[in-house]
Amino acid sequence: MHTSQDLEYGYVAKVDLPFDDALARLEAGLKSEGFGVLCAIDIQAKLKEKLGVEFPRYVILGACNPPLAYQALQQEINLGLLLPCNAIVYERDGNVFAGAVDAAKMLSVVGNPAMEAVAGDVNARLRRAVDSVARKPPIG
């Protein structure tokens, strides 16, 4: 089953994969769309370490497409405040979800019309990466 939801600030899809498989597939999907994963933040581990609280598995991937980032930074030098683009995989109520930020909406706060084409391209690539998680058969 693959259901998706457009949020005000992103796109999230419920996927029929175990957490680790979904995370690996999202990383592969991002790579196929020209993104490198600059960082992976294990929110579950950090909340346990810093606050001593239990939290479901939740990983944030900081992704960057170097050619598109370069193009965008040439148009708007302070754009680094909004980079990298975040993608997520998390568990909730026994289900696994994958998602990514809506780059077009995020970059709209810049107010630079020259950014619209780059933002649209980034957004389409991120959405395809998320959708690729649900389309592939389970590993194994």
N, C-alpha and C positions, 0 to 999 in steps of 0.2 A: 504494500500500500504506500502510495506517495501522495501526500496532501501538502499544499503549500499555502502560505499566508503572506500577503503584502502588508507590511507595517508602515507607519509614518516614516520610519528611519531605516528600514531594512526589509529583507526577504528571508523567510524561514520555511523549511520543508521538513515534515516528519518523514523519516526513512525507516525501512525495514532491514536494518543492519545492526549488528552489535556496535557498541561505541567505538572500539578500536578500529574496526573496519571502516566505519563512517569517517573517522578522523583521517585515516590513510587515504581514503577515496577523495575527501575534500582537498587534502594536500596535493594529490595527483591531478585533480580537476583544476586547481589553481595553477599548477605548473603547466598544464596543457593550454591554459589561457595566457601564458606569459608572465605569471606572477611567481616570485620567490617568496618563501615564508621567512621573514626576518626574525620573528620571535614566536614562541608558543608559550602562553601563560596558562598554567594549570591552576585554575581558580579554586578547585576543591582542595588542593594541597596548600595553597597560600592561605586560604581561610582557616584551615586546620592549624597551620604553623603560627599564624599571626593572632588569631582570635580563639583558637581551641574549639571551633564549631564544626559540626558535620554539615556537609553540603554535597549535593549530587555531583557526579562527574561533569565538568564544564571546562572546556579549553577554548581560549581565544587565540587565533592565529593572526599575527600582523603581517599582511601581505603587501608586496610592492611589485609593480610592473615598471622596471627601470625606464624604458623608452617613454612610457606615458607619464611617469613621474617627472622626467626631465622636461618633457613638453609642457606639462602643467606648471612646473616651477619657473619656466621661462616667461609664462604669462602672468604668474602671481607668485612672487618670491616668498611671501609669508605662508604659502600653502602648506609648508611643513608642519604647521600647527594642526592640520587635519590628516596628516599621513602617519603611519601607513593605513591602508584599508583593512578593517577588521572582518574576519570570518569566525564563525563559532560552531562548535559541536557540543551538545549537552544532552543529559538525561533528565527526564521529568516524568514522574508517574509511570515508570516502566517503559517509556518510549524514548527514542533517540531522535534528535533534531539537528539539522545543519542549516546554517544561514550565513548571510553576509550583509554588510551595511549597504544602504541605498546610496551609492556614490553621487548620483545626480542630485538627490535631495540634499545630501551633506554639502556638496560643493556649491549648491545654490546660495548658501549663506555668504559666499565670497562676493556676490554681486558683480561678477565680471563676465559679461556675455561671451567673451572669447573662451571661457572655460566649458561652455555647454557641450561642445562636440567631444572633448576629452572625457568629461564626466559621463556622457552617454555611452561612450565606448567602454570605459571602466565598468560602468554599471552592468552593461550587457555581458561582459566577460565574467563578472562576479556571479551573476545570475546563472549563467551556463555552468559555472563551476559547481554551484550548489545543486543544480538540477542533475549534474553528472553523478552525484552521490547516489541518487535514488534510481537511476537508470541501469546501473551495472549490477550483475548478479553477485551474490555474496562470495567472498573469498573462500577458497577451499575446495 
